[in-house]
C-alpha cells in the first residue's frame, strides 16, 4: 500500500474540481493501485444539499511534502490542553433539537439530564473544520430520534478540528482518547452498557472513534466510519481499524481523493464503486454522501449490497456474492467482507 502525503497550504474555496484533479495526479505516483486510477469520475449536476462549505488547505507539492504517517505518532503529538476542548451534547426524544451539555467530570450535569441508561447510546463525531452543528451530526441525530428511542451524544471538537489539515490531524488521537475517557466516566457514573454503544464518525470523526474505541478496550458493540479521511491515514495505526469495536463497518464514498481507499473494517462498503457518487460533480459532494447514505439507511434500511471477491471488484461495482445491508440502525449488526452496491442520485437514494 502506498502512502498519502500532504503539506500546507493550498486554499480552495468553491473550486473542488481543481483539488480533485491535483490530488488524482499525485495519487497516480503515491498509491499502489495503478489499475484503479484509470476509472473515470462521474460529473453530474449536484441534486442534494451537502456539507461542503469549508475551505481546503491541503497542498500537493511533491517535492516538499509532510508524511502524516510519520508525524502522527506519540512522539510528535504535542497538543496543548487548550486545543482539546471537547463539548458533549446530549439529544433525546425529550430534547431532539436543543442539546443538553454534559460536562466531563460534573456528575450532576449527566444525572440532571434526559440521559436514560436503559436506552442505547449513539455517539456522533463531525469532520475537519466543522462543529457540533454540522449537517452530518444533524442528519444522523434526527434519523435516529425519529425512528428509535435512544440517547444521542454529539461531540463538538471544533477547536481541535479547526485550521490546517495537518495540524488538525495531529490532534485526532488525543481528541479520541478524551472522548473515550469521557464515555468511561459517563457510563460509570450514570449507567449504560458497552453492548449498547454505537460510535459513528464522519471523515476525521471516523479516526476519532478509533482512539475512543480503543480506550474502551475495543468493546463498543458497533463502530461506523463514514468515508474516513484518506490523506495521511493509509497504513497509519491511529486510523480507524477493527480494534475500535466488536463490529467496525466503513462506508467509502470518495476513495483516492478525500476518503481512505483500502478496506479497514470488519465490513467495508463501496457504494457506486466508492469514488464518485451519482448526483455529485465534485469530491466534497461524494465525500458527504457517506453520511447522507447512513442517515437514510437508519430511516429505511434499504441499501442491499453484494459481497465482492476483493477491492478491485468493489470499485468496478461488479460484485455477485451474498447480500448484506449497508448501514442501518441495528445495534448488534455483524458481518465480514467487502461489499458494493448501486444507489440512486437523490434522497433517499
Buried (B, 14 or more C-beta within 10 A) or exposed (E): EBBBBBBBEBEBEEEBBEBBEBBBEBBEEBBEBEEBBEBEBBEEEBBBEBBBEBEBBBBBBEEEBBEBBEBBEEEEBEBEEEBBEBBBBBBBBEBBEEBBEBEBEEEEBBEEBEBBBEBBBBBBBBBBBBBBEBBBBBBBBBBBBEEBEBBBBBBBBBBBBBBBBBBBBBBBBBBBBBBBBBBBBBBEBBEBEBEBBBBBBBBBBBBBBBBBBBBBEBBBBBBBBBBBBBBBBBBBEBBBBBEBBBBBBBBBBBBBBBBBBBBBBBBBBBBBBBBBBBBBBBBBBBBBBBBBBBBBBBBEBBBEBBBBEEBEBBBBBEBEBEEBBBBBBEBEBEBEBBBBBBBEBEEBB
